[in-house]
């Protein structure tokens, strides 16, 4: 559905994208992760033909990016592009007219998109009366009104409470079940874990690692990660190294990578003689992979 080959873009002497390569299969949810300034927004602007690349090739559904491919893409930006004094239906009708939908099709698509985001009962409500989650769903509906092949969701749940976030996640999964291909940018790593079939971590303008969650987990040589609370951290680290555990810091947490899963009583025995306040056990998560990868790049 989307193929990016050796994409480069610089602003003056500052390179933003450097030989970026990325492929998204039809019907896939692809999570594009990366720190601020990694090149995500520039990539999206080039995809939408709003910015010209210095070099490289992009095709969407087999067609090179051009004015014509704009109709193949729907974009729901992080900031809602909605007119707050207009109703939900009026907003969608406005965007449908921008995309050139003729009247009969426009009416059908507006009703269909309101149903898709569960806002049929709020069709006549001004946007300013909607909750934040409802507004975000309507923002996504505006990206769908012209039936695009590829939908770009830029930080779709940022700032939402957990209930509204679950609603958006359910909507995204429903869109995928209808065959829509989705490029998702997010800083919420649990969101990418839950939704994405493939994840790419972008840093300094290039994809540094890419794959399914299961494939990325293999980058961490651990079967389990434990977080240990203790006043005797130096002794705990020394003991862990003797047991071939790899120490890591996640914020203020002291963690160890375990090469194999152990019973809790075995772990406790390995730290015998050290005052341990608590031990928490975790599977290898995307957050551990992300920290490791970006740390290596910074180094």
Helices and strands as residue ranges (DSSP letters): E 2-11, E 14-24, E 29-33, H 40-47, E 55-60, E 63-64, G 68-72, E 73-76, H 88-98, H 103-116, G 120-122, G 127-129, H 132-144, E 150-154, H 162-177, E 181-185, H 189-195, E 198-203, E 206-211, H 213-217, E 224-230, H 233-242, E 246-250, E 253-258, H 264-270, E 276-282, H 286-298
